[in-house]
Amino acid sequence: MTAIAKSKPKAERIDLRVSITAKALLQRAAAARQKSVSEFVLDSAQTAAFEALADRREFRLDKKQWAAFLEALDSPPKKKPRLEKLLKTPSVFE
């Protein structure tokens, strides 16, 4: 279980209506992870929520850190010869 699910008592409910097929899939996946369906769905939903919000989190910098951050953004990219070679090499799938 994630830290959020363990950290506070559970007082809220979320009700879902699912197809028989979806329920069976969730039950099999939960059993494979040795969790209840509720635990599996909650863990999976929280992981998806964190991923969806990852680029929207707030971060704070003091003036010196902000200046360094802007300088890094404005500086030209570093040459990566090995990466350039890799990207120019035909793929095995081509």
C-alpha positions in Angstrom: 0.0 0.0 0.0 1.2 3.5 -0.6 2.2 5.9 2.2 -1.0 7.9 1.8 -3.3 4.9 2.2 -1.5 3.9 5.4 -1.0 7.3 7.0 -4.6 8.2 7.9 -7.7 6.4 8.9 -10.1 5.7 6.1 -13.2 7.8 6.3 -14.2 8.3 2.7 -15.7 5.9 0.1 -15.4 5.7 -3.6 -18.0 3.6 -5.3 -17.3 2.1 -8.8 -19.6 0.3 -11.2 -17.6 -2.1 -13.4 -18.3 -4.8 -15.9 -18.0 -8.4 -15.0 -14.9 -8.7 -17.1 -13.3 -5.7 -15.5 -14.1 -7.0 -12.0 -12.6 -10.4 -12.8 -9.5 -8.8 -14.2 -9.1 -6.7 -11.1 -9.6 -9.7 -8.8 -7.0 -11.7 -10.7 -4.5 -8.8 -10.6 -5.2 -8.3 -6.9 -4.7 -12.0 -6.1 -1.4 -11.9 -8.1 -0.2 -9.1 -5.8 -1.7 -10.8 -2.7 -3.9 -7.8 -2.0 -7.6 -7.2 -1.7 -9.3 -5.7 -4.7 -9.8 -2.5 -2.7 -6.1 -2.3 -1.9 -5.1 -3.1 -5.4 -7.5 -0.5 -7.0 -6.5 2.2 -4.4 -2.7 1.6 -4.9 -3.1 1.6 -8.7 -5.2 4.7 -8.7 -2.9 6.6 -6.4 0.1 5.7 -8.5 -1.7 6.9 -11.6 -2.7 10.1 -9.8 0.9 10.8 -8.8 2.1 10.3 -12.3 -0.6 12.5 -13.8 0.3 15.3 -11.4 4.1 14.9 -11.4 4.8 17.8 -13.7 2.4 20.1 -11.9 4.0 20.0 -8.5 5.3 23.2 -7.0 8.9 23.9 -6.2 10.5 26.9 -4.6 13.9 28.5 -5.2 15.6 31.4 -3.5 17.0 34.2 -5.8 20.4 32.6 -6.2 18.9 29.2 -7.1 16.4 30.8 -9.5 19.2 32.6 -11.3 21.2 29.4 -11.6 18.0 27.6 -12.9 17.4 30.3 -15.5 21.0 30.2 -16.6 20.8 26.4 -17.0 17.6 26.8 -19.1 19.2 29.4 -21.3 22.5 27.7 -21.9 22.9 25.8 -25.1 22.7 22.0 -24.9 25.9 20.0 -24.5 27.1 17.9 -27.4 26.5 14.2 -26.9 28.5 12.5 -29.7 27.6 9.0 -28.6 23.9 9.9 -28.6 24.1 11.6 -32.0 25.8 8.4 -33.4 23.1 6.2 -31.9 20.3 8.3 -33.4 22.0 8.2 -36.8 22.4 4.4 -36.7 19.6 2.6 -38.5 17.3 0.6 -36.2 17.2 -3.2 -36.3 13.5 -2.7 -37.0 14.0 -0.7 -40.2 
